[in-house]
Amino acid sequence: KPDVRFVAHIGLPKSIESYYQETARAGRDGGPAVARLLWGAEDIARARGFISQSEASDQRKTEETRRLSALIAFLETGGCRRVPLLEYFGEPKPDPCGNCDNCINPPVLQDVTEAARKLLSAAYRTGQRFGVGHLIDVLMGKPAEKVVKFGHDQSSVFGIGKELSGEGWKSLARQLEASEALVRNDEYGGLALGPAARAILKGDVPVALKLVPDRPKRGRGATATTTAVDSGDVPLFEALRAVRRELAATANLPPYVIFHDSTLRAMAATRPKSMAEIGRIPGVGARKLESYGAAFLQAIRAN
């Protein structure tokens, strides 16, 4: 069907090739579409397990591991998702698309270069044979049974990594694996230093981690600061929402497919005076600018 508007993945696709092919089923008629991918750390662990337990040749396992690392890099990126997607297929680095989740709501990036060096050091100091859970226990100073058994509670890296949560360390480990700073030890199945580790340990390559914002609590007294609009911009914001509703109804689409609230808030706050200025607002890609830009520019000028 050419008019598929929504594609959902529950769990990891097999590879970027599979993901690209499956999501390409949406919007073949040139209309807007939405793709959602739901995944968790257990999906990555399961995928690695399938590879390691496979009876395929070592060469095949290496290729499957490379594909999985590329997929993880796509999942963990804090920038435009279209960039690693097209670069994977050898295309020139594109401009940000303005349509993916990271373009619409840019994540906060934290400099975790020092934390990355600590994690790499922990992998090295513990013999490059233990999994991420063990390394996190060592870094966070948790005297777990296995940590004490191997004497890692006496290691120089024990307790030096309390700046991140357990989930933060796991996310960083996935990112370091995706960049081949950490690799799987074939003999023990744990984490070892990879070819990209040296540059990070020397401080030549910075590492940034995407922070996942806490969901705002609902209930009495909760303040939705992320949806606040300056009082002077409220009438314009509501006018832009009205334009969006009208366009969505005409196209038989959910309003957020036209533009997210965050994009409308940016329009209300900056009051762009031309199509070019609208095109520079996060969440406005070339296609949406062509399709909807004039209607929103007219509303801005009228208000």
C-alpha positions in Angstrom: 0.0 0.0 0.0 1.4 3.4 -0.9 -0.4 5.3 1.8 0.9 3.6 4.9 1.1 6.4 7.6 2.6 4.5 10.6 5.2 1.8 11.0 6.1 0.3 14.5 8.9 -1.9 15.6 8.5 -3.7 18.9 12.1 -4.8 19.6 15.2 -4.4 17.5 15.2 -5.0 13.7 17.8 -7.4 12.5 20.0 -4.6 11.0 20.0 -1.1 9.7 19.3 -2.6 6.2 16.1 -4.3 7.6 15.1 -1.2 9.5 15.5 1.0 6.4 13.6 -1.4 4.2 10.7 -1.8 6.6 10.3 1.9 7.5 10.4 2.7 3.8 7.0 1.1 3.4 5.5 4.2 5.0 4.8 7.3 3.0 5.5 5.9 -0.5 2.8 8.2 -1.8 4.9 11.2 -0.8 2.8 12.0 2.2 4.0 12.4 5.8 4.4 9.2 7.9 5.6 8.2 11.4 8.0 5.4 12.4 8.3 4.2 16.0 11.0 1.9 17.3 10.6 0.5 20.9 13.6 -1.2 22.3 15.5 -2.0 25.6 18.9 -3.1 26.7 17.6 -6.7 26.9 17.0 -6.6 23.2 20.7 -5.8 22.5 21.8 -8.6 24.9 19.5 -11.0 23.2 20.8 -10.1 19.8 24.4 -10.6 21.0 23.4 -13.9 22.4 22.0 -15.1 19.1 25.3 -14.1 17.4 27.6 -15.8 19.9 25.5 -19.0 20.0 25.2 -19.2 16.2 27.0 -22.0 14.4 28.0 -19.6 11.7 31.6 -19.0 10.7 33.8 -16.6 12.6 33.7 -14.3 9.6 29.9 -14.3 9.5 29.8 -13.6 13.3 32.2 -10.7 12.9 30.0 -9.2 10.1 26.8 -9.7 12.2 28.5 -8.0 15.2 29.5 -5.1 12.9 25.9 -4.7 11.8 24.6 -4.8 15.4 27.1 -2.1 16.4 25.9 0.1 13.5 22.3 -0.3 14.7 23.3 0.5 18.3 25.1 3.7 17.1 21.9 4.7 15.2 19.8 4.1 18.4 22.1 6.0 20.7 22.9 9.0 18.5 22.0 12.4 20.0 22.0 14.0 16.5 19.8 13.7 13.4 19.0 10.1 12.8 19.1 10.5 9.1 22.8 11.2 9.2 24.1 7.8 10.5 21.3 6.1 8.4 22.5 7.4 5.1 26.2 7.4 6.0 25.9 3.6 6.7 25.0 3.1 3.0 27.9 5.2 1.9 25.9 8.4 1.1 27.4 11.8 1.7 26.7 13.3 5.1 23.3 15.0 4.7 21.9 18.1 6.5 19.7 17.4 9.5 16.3 16.2 8.4 14.2 18.3 10.8 11.7 15.5 11.1 13.2 12.8 13.4 12.7 12.8 17.2 16.2 14.3 17.8 15.7 17.1 15.4 12.2 18.0 16.7 13.2 17.7 20.4 17.0 18.0 20.5 18.3 16.0 23.5 20.7 17.4 26.1 24.2 16.1 25.6 26.5 15.6 28.5 30.3 15.5 28.2 31.2 12.1 29.6 34.7 11.9 28.3 36.1 11.3 31.7 33.5 8.8 32.6 34.3 6.9 29.3 38.0 6.8 30.3 37.0 5.4 33.7 34.9 2.7 32.1 37.6 1.7 29.7 40.1 1.7 32.6 37.8 -0.5 34.6 37.6 -3.0 31.7 41.4 -3.0 31.4 42.1 -3.2 35.2 39.7 -6.1 35.7 41.3 -8.2 32.9 39.1 -7.4 29.9 36.9 -10.4 30.6 33.8 -9.2 32.5 30.4 -7.9 31.4 29.1 -4.4 31.8 27.1 -5.3 35.0 30.3 -6.3 36.8 32.2 -3.2 35.6 29.3 -0.9 36.8 29.4 -2.6 40.2 33.2 -1.9 40.4 32.9 1.7 39.2 30.0 2.5 41.6 31.8 0.9 44.5 29.3 -2.0 45.1 30.9 -4.9 46.9 28.9 -7.5 45.1 29.9 -11.2 45.6 31.6 -11.5 42.3 33.5 -8.2 42.8 34.9 -9.3 46.1 35.6 -12.9 44.8 38.0 -11.5 42.1 39.5 -8.9 44.4 38.1 -6.0 42.4 37.0 -4.2 45.5 40.7 -3.6 46.0 41.2 -2.3 42.5 42.2 1.3 41.8 39.0 1.8 39.8 36.7 0.6 42.6 34.2 3.3 43.5 35.6 6.0 41.1 32.5 6.2 38.9 29.5 7.6 40.9 28.8 10.4 38.5 26.4 8.3 36.4 23.5 6.1 37.3 23.6 2.4 36.5 21.5 3.1 33.4 23.8 5.9 32.4 26.8 3.6 32.6 24.9 1.0 30.5 24.1 3.6 27.9 27.7 4.7 27.8 28.9 1.2 27.4 26.6 0.6 24.4 27.9 3.8 22.9 31.5 2.7 23.4 30.7 -0.7 21.9 29.1 1.0 18.9 32.2 3.1 18.3 34.5 0.0 18.8 36.1 1.5 21.9 34.9 -1.6 23.7 34.6 -5.0 22.0 33.4 -8.4 23.1 36.1 -10.8 24.4 35.5 -14.0 22.3 37.0 -16.2 25.0 35.1 -14.9 28.0 32.2 -13.0 26.5 33.1 -9.9 28.5 34.2 -6.4 27.4 37.7 -5.7 26.2 39.4 -2.6 24.8 38.8 -2.1 21.1 40.7 -0.2 18.4 39.0 3.2 19.3 39.9 3.0 23.0 43.4 4.5 22.8 42.3 7.9 21.4 39.6 8.2 24.2 42.0 7.2 26.9 44.5 9.8 25.7 41.9 12.5 25.7 42.1 13.0 21.9 38.4 12.1 21.2 35.5 13.6 23.3 32.5 11.5 24.2 29.0 12.9 24.7 26.1 11.0 26.2 22.5 11.7 25.4 20.5 12.4 28.6 16.9 11.1 28.7 14.8 13.7 30.5 12.6 12.6 33.3 9.0 12.4 32.5 7.1 15.3 34.2 5.0 14.1 37.1 1.3 14.4 36.7 -1.0 15.5 39.4 -1.8 18.5 41.5 0.9 21.1 41.6 2.8 19.6 38.6 4.1 22.2 36.2 4.6 21.4 32.6 7.5 23.7 32.0 8.3 22.1 28.7 5.1 23.3 27.2 5.2 26.9 28.6 4.8 29.8 26.1 5.6 33.4 27.0 2.4 35.2 27.7 3.0 37.6 24.8 3.3 34.6 22.4 0.2 32.7 23.6 -2.3 34.2 21.0 0.1 33.5 18.2 0.8 29.9 19.5 -3.0 29.3 19.5 -3.3 30.7 16.0 -0.6 28.4 14.8 -2.3 25.4 16.5 -5.5 26.4 14.7 -3.7 26.4 11.3 -2.3 23.0 12.2 -5.7 21.6 13.1 -7.1 22.8 9.7 -4.2 21.3 7.7 -4.4 18.0 9.6 -8.1 17.7 9.1 -7.8 18.4 5.4 -5.0 15.8 5.0 -6.7 13.3 7.4 -3.6 13.2 9.6 -2.9 13.5 13.3 -1.9 17.2 14.1 1.6 16.2 15.4 2.5 14.8 11.9 2.2 18.3 10.6 4.3 19.9 13.3 4.9 19.1 17.0 4.0 21.7 19.6 7.7 22.3 20.2 8.0 23.5 16.6 5.0 25.8 17.0 6.4 27.2 20.2 9.6 28.0 18.4 7.7 29.8 15.7 5.7 31.8 18.2 8.8 32.8 20.1 11.0 33.7 17.1 8.3 35.1 14.7 10.1 34.2 11.5 9.6 36.8 8.7 10.3 34.6 5.7 10.1 31.0 4.5 13.9 30.8 4.9 13.6 31.7 8.5 10.9 29.2 9.1 13.1 26.5 7.5 15.7 27.1 10.1 13.4 26.2 13.0 14.0 22.7 14.4 11.3 20.3 13.2 10.8 22.0 9.8 12.3 20.0 7.1 12.4 20.9 3.4 9.3 18.8 2.5 7.3 20.3 5.4 8.5 23.8 4.6 7.2 23.4 1.0 3.9 21.8 2.1 3.0 23.9 5.1 5.4 26.8 5.5 3.3 29.4 3.6 0.2 28.8 5.7 2.1 29.2 9.0 4.0 32.3 7.7 0.7 33.9 6.8 -0.6 33.2 10.3 2.5 34.7 11.9 2.2 37.9 9.7 -1.5 38.2 10.6 -0.8 38.0 14.4 
